[in-house]
Amino acid sequence: MAVTIYYEKDAPIDALKDKKVAVIGYGSQGHAHSLNLRDRGIEVAVAELEGTDNFKLATEHDFSPGDIKQAMDGAALIIVTVPDEVQATIYKNAIGPNLAAGQTLGFCHGFNIHFKYIMPPEDVNVVMIAPKGPGHLVRSEFEKGGGVPCLVAIQQDATGDARQIALAWANGIGGARAGIIETTYKEETETDLFGEQCVLCGGLTALIKAGFETLVEAGYQPEIAYFECMHEVKLIVDLMYQGGMSYMRYSISNTAEYGDLTRGPRIIPEQTKAEMKKILSEITSGKFAKEWVNEHRSGLKNFNELYKKDHDSQLETVGKELRQMMKWIDSKEV
């Protein structure tokens, strides 16, 4: 399947010139989109809860944050950057009642639209620009004159120019400098959840914990186990980040490479892939989305118990002590 990629020449910012953009939430993505768009000459209104750290930060950045209705009034594009689990409630109480025909509703992740927790009226555009990096990177790369690659998806085109507006948004935050890849709400949402659960977060943390526990249970010092199973993960990931698996294997010892090629498939066998397919099925069916929404609505009891168990584990306790020995890390403890 051919991939469609847009660059600056394909994504003129003119579609937002002399128009107002409302950004709902001034967190990781919200602050980056607001600052970058303003630096490109776009009028930006920020909505944020008074008294919060994000409200204070927006004020420090010379915005005048207000309520959602105020920010949305007269806005051509409304960018929703608040967390997935509260979007539906905020939409129901504040965004939906203030939407006007012809406005464009924009998201940075497709969760609530794809799983229909938010169902906008047919007379508004629904688009998505999803930067493939955290907000601080979206901002810092923009300031350097570059940008972070973005995904673009058009769910609803009520005005006939939804794509032009979305591409102008991506251009405004720097994404067109790197490339904007066409996708759909379905593809972005399901692949994003799958990556988080099976590889980037769930899979990786489970692998690290299992390795650490195996060494400690065999009598090795927890400190040594931490270095081998947690600390050095960054060294390998950085190599893959730069040049893929081939560059990583080129850079490590022959012993390590042989162990990688011969033992890796034993750690991630076909049974693991079968479980990945099961998890993907839970995502695509909406089962995971329903489970997460219900978890949040019921007070996050299971979530908090699981978090505390890992937070207080030997792996985390030992790691906190060892990170104090490595001043170059700029340790972040929570």
C-alpha positions in Angstrom: 0.0 0.0 0.0 1.4 3.4 -1.1 2.2 5.8 1.7 1.0 9.4 1.3 3.4 12.0 2.9 2.8 15.7 2.9 5.6 18.4 3.2 5.5 22.2 3.5 4.7 22.7 -0.2 1.6 20.4 0.3 0.4 22.0 3.5 0.2 25.8 3.2 -0.5 27.5 6.5 -2.8 29.9 4.7 -5.9 27.8 5.8 -5.4 29.2 9.3 -4.1 32.7 8.5 -6.1 35.4 10.1 -8.2 32.8 12.0 -8.4 31.9 15.6 -7.3 28.5 17.0 -8.4 27.3 20.5 -6.2 24.9 22.4 -8.1 23.0 25.1 -5.5 22.0 27.7 -1.9 23.4 28.2 -0.1 20.1 29.0 2.6 18.3 27.1 1.1 18.6 23.6 -1.1 21.7 24.4 1.8 24.0 25.3 3.8 22.9 22.2 1.0 23.4 19.8 0.0 26.8 21.3 3.6 28.2 21.3 4.5 26.9 17.8 1.3 28.1 16.2 1.6 31.5 17.8 5.2 31.8 16.6 3.9 31.1 13.1 1.6 34.1 13.4 -1.6 32.3 14.3 -4.0 33.7 16.9 -4.2 31.2 19.8 -6.6 31.1 22.7 -5.8 28.7 25.5 -8.4 27.0 27.8 -7.1 25.7 31.1 -8.4 25.3 34.7 -7.5 28.3 36.9 -5.2 27.5 39.7 -3.5 24.5 38.1 0.2 24.3 37.2 -0.7 24.3 33.5 -2.7 27.5 34.0 0.3 29.1 35.6 2.6 27.9 32.9 0.3 29.3 30.2 0.3 32.7 31.9 4.1 32.6 32.2 4.1 32.0 28.4 2.1 35.2 27.9 -1.2 33.6 27.2 -4.4 34.6 28.9 -6.0 31.2 29.6 -9.7 31.2 30.1 -12.6 28.8 30.1 -13.5 26.5 27.1 -16.4 28.6 25.9 -14.3 31.7 25.8 -11.5 30.0 23.9 -13.9 28.3 21.4 -15.8 31.5 20.6 -15.0 32.3 17.0 -12.3 29.7 16.6 -11.9 28.0 13.2 -9.9 25.1 14.8 -10.4 23.7 18.3 -7.5 21.4 19.3 -8.3 19.0 22.2 -5.2 18.0 24.1 -6.6 16.9 27.5 -6.1 13.2 28.6 -8.1 10.5 26.9 -9.9 9.5 30.1 -11.5 13.0 30.7 -12.1 14.0 27.1 -15.6 12.6 26.8 -16.8 14.4 30.0 -15.2 17.7 29.0 -16.7 17.4 25.5 -20.2 16.6 26.9 -20.1 19.5 29.5 -18.2 22.2 27.7 -17.0 21.6 24.2 -20.1 20.1 22.5 -22.6 22.7 23.8 -20.4 25.5 22.4 -19.6 24.0 19.0 -20.8 25.9 16.0 -21.4 24.6 12.5 -18.3 24.9 10.3 -15.8 24.7 13.1 -13.0 22.1 13.0 -12.5 19.8 16.0 -9.0 18.5 16.2 -7.4 15.7 18.3 -3.9 14.4 18.8 -5.0 10.8 19.4 -8.1 9.0 18.0 -9.3 7.1 21.1 -12.5 8.9 21.9 -13.6 9.5 18.3 -12.8 6.0 17.1 -14.5 4.2 20.0 -17.4 6.7 19.8 -17.1 8.1 23.4 -17.3 11.5 21.6 -19.7 11.8 18.6 -19.6 15.3 17.1 -22.5 16.7 15.0 -22.3 16.2 11.3 -21.9 19.9 10.6 -18.3 20.2 12.0 -15.0 18.9 10.7 -13.2 16.2 12.7 -9.5 15.8 12.1 -6.4 14.6 13.8 -2.7 15.6 13.9 -0.7 13.2 16.0 3.0 14.2 16.4 5.2 11.2 16.8 7.0 12.6 19.8 6.2 14.2 23.2 5.3 17.9 23.4 8.7 19.0 24.6 10.3 17.5 21.5 7.6 19.1 19.2 8.6 22.5 20.8 12.4 22.0 20.9 12.6 20.7 17.3 10.4 23.6 16.1 12.7 26.1 17.8 15.7 24.6 16.0 14.0 25.1 12.7 13.0 21.5 12.3 10.0 19.4 13.2 8.6 16.1 14.5 6.9 13.8 11.9 3.1 13.8 12.3 0.1 11.7 11.3 -2.9 13.2 9.7 -6.4 11.7 9.6 -9.7 13.1 8.5 -12.8 11.6 10.2 -15.4 14.1 9.1 -15.2 16.8 6.3 -18.3 19.0 6.7 -16.9 22.1 5.0 -14.9 20.5 2.2 -11.6 21.9 3.4 -10.9 19.8 6.5 -7.7 18.3 5.1 -6.3 21.7 4.2 -7.0 22.9 7.8 -5.5 19.8 9.4 -2.3 20.1 7.2 -2.0 23.8 8.0 -2.2 22.9 11.7 0.6 20.3 11.2 2.6 22.8 9.3 2.1 25.4 12.0 3.6 23.1 14.7 6.6 22.1 12.4 5.4 18.7 11.3 5.5 19.6 7.6 9.2 20.2 7.8 9.7 16.5 8.7 6.7 14.9 6.9 3.0 14.3 7.6 1.8 10.8 6.9 -1.8 10.1 5.9 -3.6 7.6 8.2 -7.1 7.0 9.6 -8.5 7.4 13.1 -8.9 3.6 13.2 -5.3 2.9 12.2 -3.7 5.5 14.5 -5.8 4.5 17.5 -5.4 0.8 17.3 -1.7 0.8 16.4 -0.9 3.3 19.1 -2.6 1.2 21.8 -1.0 -2.0 20.5 2.5 -0.5 20.5 2.1 0.8 24.0 0.7 -2.4 25.4 2.8 -5.0 23.7 6.1 -3.4 23.0 6.9 0.1 24.2 5.5 0.1 27.7 3.8 -3.2 28.7 6.1 -5.6 26.8 9.3 -3.8 27.7 8.6 -3.3 31.4 7.4 -6.9 31.8 10.6 -8.1 30.1 12.8 -5.9 32.3 11.1 -7.1 35.5 11.3 -10.8 34.5 15.0 -10.5 33.7 15.8 -8.6 37.0 13.8 -11.1 39.1 15.4 -14.1 37.4 18.9 -12.9 38.3 18.0 -11.9 41.9 16.2 -15.2 42.5 19.3 -17.0 41.3 21.4 -15.2 44.0 23.0 -12.4 42.0 23.2 -8.9 43.6 20.2 -6.7 42.8 22.5 -3.8 41.9 24.2 -5.9 39.2 20.9 -7.2 37.9 19.6 -3.6 37.7 22.6 -2.6 35.5 22.2 -5.6 33.2 18.4 -5.6 32.8 17.3 -1.9 33.3 20.2 0.6 33.0 21.7 -0.7 29.8 18.4 -0.9 27.9 18.9 2.8 27.0 22.3 2.0 25.4 20.7 -0.6 23.1 17.6 1.4 22.3 19.7 4.5 21.4 21.6 2.4 18.8 18.3 1.1 17.3 16.9 4.6 17.4 19.8 5.8 15.3 20.1 3.0 12.8 17.6 0.1 13.4 18.5 -3.4 14.5 21.3 -3.7 12.0 23.2 -0.8 13.4 22.7 -2.0 17.0 24.0 -5.4 16.0 26.9 -3.8 14.1 27.8 -1.9 17.3 27.7 -4.6 19.9 30.1 -7.5 20.5 30.0 -10.7 18.4 29.1 -12.6 21.6 26.2 -10.3 22.3 25.0 -10.5 18.7 25.1 -14.3 18.6 23.2 -14.4 21.9 20.7 -11.9 20.4 20.1 -13.9 17.2 19.9 -17.4 18.9 18.2 -16.7 22.3 15.9 -13.8 21.5 13.4 -16.0 19.7 13.2 -18.3 22.7 12.2 -15.3 24.9 9.6 -14.1 22.4 8.3 -17.3 20.9 5.2 -17.9 18.9 3.1 -18.1 22.1 4.0 -14.5 22.8 3.0 -13.4 19.3 -0.3 -15.3 19.8 -0.9 -13.3 23.0 -0.1 -10.1 21.0 -2.8 -11.1 18.5 -5.3 -11.6 21.4 -4.4 -8.1 22.8 -4.8 -6.6 19.3 -8.3 -8.2 19.1 -9.2 -6.7 22.5 -8.1 -3.3 21.2 -10.0 -3.5 17.8 -13.2 -4.8 19.4 -13.3 -1.9 21.9 -12.9 -4.3 24.8 -9.8 -2.5 26.1 -11.3 0.9 25.7 -14.4 -0.1 27.6 -12.3 -1.6 30.4 -10.1 1.5 30.7 -13.1 3.9 30.7 -14.8 1.8 33.4 -11.6 1.7 35.4 -11.4 5.4 35.4 -15.1 5.9 36.2 -14.9 3.5 39.1 -12.0 5.4 40.8 -8.9 3.6 39.4 -8.7 1.1 42.3 -7.0 -1.6 40.2 -4.9 0.9 38.3 -3.5 2.4 41.6 -2.9 -1.0 43.2 -0.9 -2.2 40.1 1.0 1.0 40.0 1.9 0.9 43.7 3.1 -2.7 43.4 5.7 -1.8 40.8 6.5 1.6 42.3 7.5 -0.1 45.6 9.3 -3.1 44.0 12.9 -4.0 44.6 13.8 -3.2 41.0 12.6 0.4 41.5 14.1 0.8 45.0 17.5 -0.4 43.9 17.3 1.7 40.8 16.6 4.9 42.7 19.7 4.4 44.8 21.9 3.6 41.9 20.8 6.5 39.8 22.2 8.8 42.5 25.6 7.5 41.5 25.2 8.6 37.9 24.9 12.4 37.9 24.8 12.6 34.2 21.4 10.9 34.1 19.6 13.9 35.7 17.5 11.5 37.7 13.7 12.0 37.8 12.2 10.3 40.8 8.4 10.2 41.5 
